[in-house]
Amino acid sequence: MPRYTTYGRRLGMALFMGLFGALAFSLLTDGGTRTREVASFLPAADQVLSWTGLRIEQVALTGQRFTSDADVFEAIDLPNAGSLATFDVEAARERVEALPWVSTAAVSRVYPASLDIRITERRPTALWANGGREFLVDNTGRVLSGLKPGTMVRLPRLAGEGAPQDARALLELIVRYPNIAERFVLAERVGGRRWTLHLKNGLVVHLGADREAVAFAALSSPDELGGFLNARNVVIDLRARGRIVVRRAPASASIIQPPSQS
């Protein structure tokens, strides 16, 4: 029985392709009288395929959590998608991958009338404070979405122009120094060149450009600057090479507090 079923399907497909080929020839040559440009033929081909039942009638979405179905449908331009056979899956994939949360997408045709879209989303790795709001960003610096006020998220916090794009190396370095990581509150990008760290108890550390590793080693050593990690309202200035300045924070300075853990 399966053998006859397979043969029947193949015969049906062959008949369909033969019919479509004849229709395509007729459309391209206006009934065999003259030739037409392929570009002008495509809308007519879509119409023929629509008559034969190859319209896109169903879209299966998997893998998305933060990307809405509506955004995906808009990206693939579903109302104007035309027939399944002429649908440009590569262009659709590129448009879906341009959505903020989407890392990769696979778009494939499922005959006779469906699209299958499989999405892998990006993972937020930090919060970026900008313009009075906070945004989720990933480790490439891509802004994923704004954070609703009052939402508690336990992620490293960033501030300053360009911070999301430049933070990956800094955050990976901080993880290697647990005594700094456990006190970390916020990393502020300054002038697109260097970082200022805000740690617990109002401790502020101005880092020199491209000298973060040296500074963290000194801050982690009891024989160097490690004793200041438990200090309150102290500023450690390491911006100048070979020079360390330690001073009390101004009384008017605002202390950046770590987020509540509740």
Secondary structure, DSSP 4 states (H G I P E B T S, - for coil): -HHHHHHHHHHHHHHHHHHHHHHHHHHHHTTTTS---HHHHHHHHHHHHHHTT-B--EEEEES-SSS-HHHHHHHTTGGG--BTTT--HHHHHHHHHTSTTEEEEEEEEETTTEEEEEEEE----EEEEETTEEEEE-TT--EEEEPPTT----S-EEESTTHHHHHHHHHHHHTT-HHHHTTEEEEEEETTTEEEEEEGGG-EEEPPTT-HHHHHHHHH-TTTTGGGTT-SSEEEE--STT--EEEEPPTTPPPPPPPP--
